[in-house]
């Protein structure tokens, strides 16, 4: 079968992230104003930043949260330019916290700090985890900007974390712990054989409720309609109640969504997912078929999913689009690496490739310009044959299941969607800069 070079999840295997960086970007962008400080396109373009830290926030007290940061030492520069003459790296972490009021980011800084860490090569292993206290208040929401810098290279990256203290039921009131030592887990997606613990930040809880939802989430609508993408009804398929203890081990045996609450009648809770043991990788024919919906008609897609020999059907689809084996392999490589990163960046209550942002990322690629305005993201793509760039806006949708649910605002005239699909089906990787 024609195979894409899809590698392991960088959440679990940092080396995979370094191997396939260029597959997302494709051709080189023309000179642009991305150097502008407001452009955050690097957030969805891993090759543009040397560091790929991960973060979680836990509300540990009424006026304090804690930020946990995971850094991969292999991405840092170690040298002996220090008094001890041992291999060391220097890491600087800066955060700035601003309140979100009615969906907009305040100009006032609620809290900020800069902290430096010295990492000794003979003491650190595959990961380095640090934590910092943050001053937060119950009943509020914040935008947290974290800048992580390799001080020896003088290079770093910035990330944005949504901090939700609107109620005592939001997901950041829970801590997920994994491993024999109960270390903070930076994952919210688990495989069926992985065990973990759940800790709630308040005393007096005696019961935990778990609502299970089968994985039946719909595909998004393409950007040629003003109708918003459909949403599931979020009616639980099963509900379980267990005595609460932070020493009880859990696992997610079935594919689907698990919503954990201490109060089943109040909105909010911790949501964990099992999207299959391959996720977010594209490792099987079954993994390949779903995202092909964006390039095929409904009739073609139904035929694909109902074929007895699915492998042959997938091969034929890409061969007919490409015209030859070599081009088909290149299409597959780029397309499914975009699927991989869509899963990595945009997972919400459903797989990242099924979200509005995931759909656009897969078909169009990463944006040339990305700006954030409170709860809104603006994606801009350059166009060679037009002075007007292609622009899309995505707004955060309040959800008790995820902080990463963004919906496409469908108020534009020309999405170039038909042209994009036509290019893919003609054996060409679609780039707005070529159109």
N, C-alpha and C positions, 0 to 999 in steps of 0.2 A: 504493500500500500504506500501511497505518497505520504511522507511523514514530514511534519514540521519539527524544527529544533526547539522544542518546548522543554524548559528545564524546571528544576524544583522551585518551590515557593520560597521567595527571599525572606518571608517572615520567619520561616524555620531554617532555611539554608541560605545564608547571606551570599555564598559564592554564586548562586544562580542569578542573583541580581546583576553581578558584574559581567556575566557571560553574554547576556542578551540585551545590553543597553542600547546598542545601535539599531536593533530591530524595530524599536518603537519609533525612532525618529525618521528613518528612511533617508531621504535626500537632505542635503544641507540647506538651511533656510537662508534667504537673502539678508543682507545687512538690514538691521531693524532697530527700533527704539526699545528692544527688550532690556537694554541696559538701564532703562528708567526704573527707578526704585519701586514704582507701583506695580511693575510686571512680575507676577508670581508664576509664570508658565513653568518654571523649573519644578514646581510641586508635582506635576504630572509628567515630567520628563526626567527619569532617573539619571540619564547620562550627563545631565547638566550640573549635577552636584556631587561632590566627593563623599559626602556623608549621608547615611540613610538611617537616622535614629528612629526609634519608636517610643510612644508615650501612652500613659494611662493617668487618669486623675481619680483620686479617692477622697471623698469628703469625710475626714476623720473626726471633726468636731464642729460645733455650731458656727465658729468663726474661722475655721481653718480647713483647707484641703491640702492634699499632698500630691505633687507631681512626680511620677516615676519616669525615668528616662533610660532607655536601653541603647547602647552604642556598640558597634562591632569594632574591636581594636584593630582588626586587619585593615580597616579603612583609615587609620590614623598613622601619622609619621612618628616613628620612634628613632631617637638618636642618643648619643652619649655626651651631648653638649650640656653637661650639668656637673655639679660639684662631686657627685658620687661616681661619675664616669660609668654609669649603668644605662642600659637602654630604657628611655622613658619617653612618654608622650604627654602633652599638656592639652587639656580639654577645657574650654570655657563654655558655660551655659548661661544664657541670659534670657529672662522672660519678662514680658510686659503684659499686664492684665487690664482689660478695659471692659466696662459693663455694656451689655447689649440692652438697649431700651427701645421697645416697639420695633424690633428688627434692625435697628441701626446701632453702629458702634459709637460709643461716647468718645469725645475728645479727651476726657479726663482719664488719667492713669489711676486705677484702683490699687495696684501693687506692682512692684518690679524689683528685680535683684539680678546680680551677676555673681556667679560662683565659678571658681577654678578648681580643677582636679588634676592631680599628677598620677599617671598610670605607669606602673613599672612592669616591663615586659615579662619578668620572671614571676610576677604575681597574678596578672590577669590571664584569663583563659579565652574562650570563644566570644564571650560577651562581657560588657561592663554595665552594671546597673547602678544608677545614682538616684537620689530622691531629694526634693526640695519642698519646704512648706510654702503655701500660698495663702494669703489673707483673703477669704471670701465670706460672704454673708448669705444666710438662708433667705430664700425668696427671690434671689437674683439670678441672672444669666450673664455669662461673660464670654469674651473672645480672648484666648490666651495665645500670644505669639511667643514662640520659643526659638531662639537662635543658638545653634550648636556650632562651635568653631574649633577647628584643629589649629592651635596656636603656633605650632611649628611650621605648618604650611601656610598659615594665614588664609585659610579657606574654610568655608562652612556653609550652612544652609539654615533656612527658617521654616518653621512649621506652625500651623494654626490648629488649636484645639478648642472645641466648643465645651465650655464649662457650664453645667446646668445644675443650679441649686434651687430651682423653682419650687420643688417639693422634697420631702424626705423619701420619696419613692423612686426618684430617678435613678438611672443605671449607675451613676457615679457614687451612689451610697452603698454600693456593693463592691467587694474586692474578690477577684477570682485568683486562687492560689493553685499552683501546680508543682509537681515533683515531690519527692520525699521530704524535702525541707520546707515545703509550703512557700515557695518564692512567688512574688507577684507574676501573674500570667499576662502577657501583652496580647494574647490571642482572644478573640471571641468566636472564632470558628474552630471546631474540634473534629477530629476523626472519631469513629465509633469505638475505638479501643483506647482512647485517652481518658485518664482519670484526672479529676481536679476537685478543689474545695471551694466553697462559697462563704464569704464572711460579710455580715451586714453590720453597719456602723452604729446601731442603736441597741441598747439593752432591753430586756423584757420580751423578746420575740420568742415564741414557743413553737410556731408552725411556719413552714415554708410551703408555698403553693406553686406548682409547676404546670403551666398550660402548654400543651404540645400542638403544633400546627403542621400538617403535612406540607410538603414542598410543592404547592400548586400555584405559585405566583405567575401572573400573566406576563407576556412580553410587552414592551413599550410600543406605543404607536410611532410610526415614522414622522419626521417633522414636515410633512406635507398636509397635515390636517390641524385644525384648531382645537380638536378634541384632545383633552389630557389623556395621558396613559392610564389604562384601567388599574384599579387597585383591588386587592382581595378583600373579602368581607371580614377577615380576622375573627372568625368564629372558631374557637378551639376544638380540635378533634378529640382531645382527651384532657382531663384535669386530674392532677394528683395532689395529695396533701401528705407532708412528711413532718415528723418532729424536727425542729430546727437545731442544728449543731454545726459549728464551723470545723468540726473534725470528721464529718461524714464525707465520704468520697462519692462523687457523682461521675457519670459518663452519659453520653448522648448516643444511645444504641441505634436510633432510627434517623434516616435523613429527614430534615425538617427544621423548624424553629421551636426553641424552648424558651418560654417566658417565665421567669422566676420572680415571685412576689412574696412579700410578707403580709400584704393587705390585698386580697383579690378583688376588692370592690373599689379600689382607688387606681387611677391611671398611673402608669409608670412601672418600672421594674427592670431587672437585668435580663437581657435577651442574648441567648447563645445559639449557635447554629451548627448543624451538620449538613454540609452540602456534598457529601461523598468523600471518600478517602483520597481522591485525586486533587480535590479543590485546594488552591485556585489553579492548579496546572490543567493543561489540556493533554490528557494522556491516553484517551481511548477514542474510538469512532463515535461512541455515544456522546462524549464531551464535545466533539467537533460539530455534531449536527445542529444543536440548538442555535448557535450564533449564525448559522447559514440562513436563518430566517430573514436577516436583514438584506440579503442579496437575492432572494428568490421570491417568486409569487406564492400566494397561499396554496395554489394547486401544486406547484413544484415542491413546496415544503412538505405538504401532506404526503406526496408520493415518496419523498425522501424518507420520512419517518416510518412509512409503512412497507418499505422494501424488505424483502426477505434477506437479501445479501446487502446489508448496510454498507459494508466496506467498499464494495464495488460501486454502489450508488454515489458515495462521497468522492471516490476517485474520479468517476465519470463527470461529476459536477465541475470539479476543478480543472480537469483536462479539457472539457468542452469550453470552459471560460478562457483558459490560457492558450489552447491550441497546440501546446507541446509540453513534455514532461518537465523540462528545466524551468520554464516560466511558471508552471503549476506549482512546483516546489517553492519558488520564491513567493508567490501569492500566499500559499499556505503558511510559510514561515512568518511573514509580516502580519497577516490577518490574525493568526492564533497567538502570536506574541502580544498583539494588542488586546486580544481576549484575556490573556493572562494578566496583563497590567490593569485592565478594566476590573477584573476580580480583585486585584490587590488594592486599588485605590477607591473603588466605588461600592463595595459590598455594603448593603443596607439591611433591609428585612428580606432581601432576596439577593441572588448572585449578582456580582457587579456587572456582568455582561448583560443582564436583563434590565438594568436601570437606564433612565434617560441619558445620564452622562456617559454610562458605559457604551450605549448604542452609538452615540456621537463620536466617542473616542475611537471605537473600533473602525467605523466607516471613514471618518475624517482624519483620524490621528490626533496627537496632542495639539492643543491650541498654540498659536504663536504668541498671543498675549493673554494673560489671565489676571483679572483683578477681582478683589473681594471687597464687598461693601456690606458689612453686617452679615445678614443671612442670605446674601445674594452673590453668585459668581457670574462674571462676564467672561465669555470665551470669544476671542477674536482670531480669525484666520485671514492671512493675506491672500489676495487674488491678483494674478499676473495680468489678466485682461480687464481689470476694472479698478478704478480708483477707490471704490467703496469696498471695504473689507467685509467678510462674512462674520456676522456677530450673533451669538446666542447667549441667553441669560437663563440661569438656573436658580431657583429659590428654594431655601430649606423648608421642608414640610414638617410641621410639628407632628411627631410620632412617638408613642410610648415604647416603640420597639427599637428605635435606632436614632442616632444623631446625624446620620449620613444620608438621609432621604432628601434628595434635591429633585425638583420637578422642572422640566423645561417650560419656559414661558413662551407660549406659541402666539406671538404677536409680530412676526416678521413676514416679509413678502417673499424673498427668494432664499431657499435653504440649499439649493444645488443638490438636493438629495437624488433626484432622478439621474443627474449627470454622474454623481458619485457611484451609484449602483451600476450605471452603464459602463463606467471605466473598469470597475472590478470584474464585471462580466465579459469585458473585452480583453482581459489579460493584462490590465494596467492597474497598478496600485494608485489609488486616488490621492492626489495632493491638490489642495485649493490653489496653491501657488502656480500650478500648471494650467489653470483654467481662468 
